[in-house]
Amino acid sequence: MVTALVVAVLFCLLGIGMPVGFAMAVSGCAGLYLVGGASALIGILQTSSISTVSSYELITIPMFLLLAEFVLVSGVAEDLFLAAAAWVGRVPGGLGMATALAGAGFGAICGSSAASAATLSSTSLPAMLKQGYEPKMAAGVVAISGTLAMLLPTSVALVLYGILADVSIGKLLISGILPALLITLTIMLTIYILVWLEPARAPIVPVVPLDVRLRMLRVVGPMLFLFSGVTGVIYTGIATPTEASAVGAFGAFLIAATRGSLNRKNFGPVFWRAARSSCMISMILLGAHIFGYYFTLAQVPQSLVAWVGGLAVSRWVIIGILLCGYIVLGSFMDQIAILVLTVPIVVPLVVSLGFDPIWFGVVKIVTAEIGMVTPPVGLNCYIVARYAERPVTEVFLGIWPHFVAHLIALGLLLAFPAISLWLPSRM
């Protein structure tokens, strides 16, 4: 009864617009007081704040956010798209495929799905529309390509999952590489099929001379160096993910500086935006810890595991129900909020069913990608609509083929866990 009341208070607070970190803290405090009294509440409040922010792994988040800010300032996303378009533009749907490749490349060094979607909206979407692409298809490609940042080794979402689930962040970051390649190919294949069915959706662009294409590859070099620097030191064990994130932030600073993108006007705001986002995430984690303490004290995870263990159904049925629930939640809620609300409860259940928590982390993030483009509150679709000044209904109409294709790719990740686990096993 108390748990139902606490959860109801949480969703009421979220419903009236209270930030998720404060909503979880307030409802968690109420639950702790009702279950353990004032002494338990005061004891947890005295220790939870310092234990949350003193985590060494938490430093990874501000470093990745700073890396993303320097990359955004550098303006490299447009160059990546132009280089990809020059090489694949002659293929049917080539500019759309270039958008997917640019999304993967930019996401690999950015780590923020929202930032990736916003940047692609202002670079690749105008180019596709100018070339005569069907508006809803072009908008759908941009919205789905922006989600790739959640799977690649600078992903803040994977770091958060690792902290909340208490699993190796290094292995998590590496485990997303092959699934990200699979998702990128899935997006490109979907574009090809759409254009094959109706060629008028995507006119073929003029051919770019070979010497020009070769010159445009120069912009890819620094990005590959930055990506391999962050991923390589994690994979080989030379550095921890926290140390690698600092290396990446410094590398992104050097790229922005050598491109002449940094100046007095934008240098300070880069650090301000990264600090503000870091504080927001820290508050969310603090609220999640307080809420998690209540759940532990009330033995909610243990009761849930025991209840599910007594069900006469396959463990895959339970995983299917969880993922369907994540897609539904993703269509209404922010992904960070979903992570902090569900991971402390769901991961013990998944482990009790015999699944690898790293594999489940990748599957959960792919499911989050689907949620980010699912109506009525698919965040990436609204970002694309705002930055590109297109109707949001147009973006939602263009996303449905990719929604179906993502479900197929998700099925492959469920059927073949080695896609996610092979690279981490070689570390």
HELIX and SHEET records of a PDB file:
HELIX    1   1 VAL A    2  GLY A   15  1                                  14    
HELIX    2   2 VAL A   20  VAL A   53  1                                  34    
HELIX    3   3 TYR A   56  ILE A   59  5                                   4    
HELIX    4   4 THR A   60  SER A   74  1                                  15    
HELIX    5   5 VAL A   76  VAL A   88  1                                  13    
HELIX    6   6 GLY A   94  CYS A  110  1                                  17    
HELIX    7   7 SER A  113  GLN A  131  1                                  19    
HELIX    8   8 PRO A  135  SER A  145  1                                  11    
HELIX    9   9 GLY A  146  MET A  150  5                                   5    
HELIX   10  10 VAL A  156  ALA A  165  1                                  10    
HELIX   11  11 ILE A  169  SER A  175  1                                   7    
HELIX   12  12 ILE A  177  LEU A  197  1                                  21    
HELIX   13  13 PRO A  199  ARG A  201  5                                   3    
HELIX   14  14 LEU A  210  MET A  216  1                                   7    
HELIX   15  15 LEU A  217  VAL A  219  5                                   3    
HELIX   16  16 VAL A  220  THR A  236  1                                  17    
HELIX   17  17 PRO A  241  THR A  258  1                                  18    
HELIX   18  18 ARG A  264  LEU A  297  1                                  34    
HELIX   19  19 VAL A  300  GLY A  309  1                                  10    
HELIX   20  20 ARG A  315  GLY A  330  1                                  16    
HELIX   21  21 GLN A  335  SER A  352  1                                  18    
HELIX   22  22 PRO A  357  GLY A  371  1                                  15    
HELIX   23  23 LEU A  379  ALA A  388  1                                  10    
HELIX   24  24 VAL A  392  ALA A  415  1                                  24    
HELIX   25  25 ALA A  418  SER A  425  1                                   8    
END                                                                             
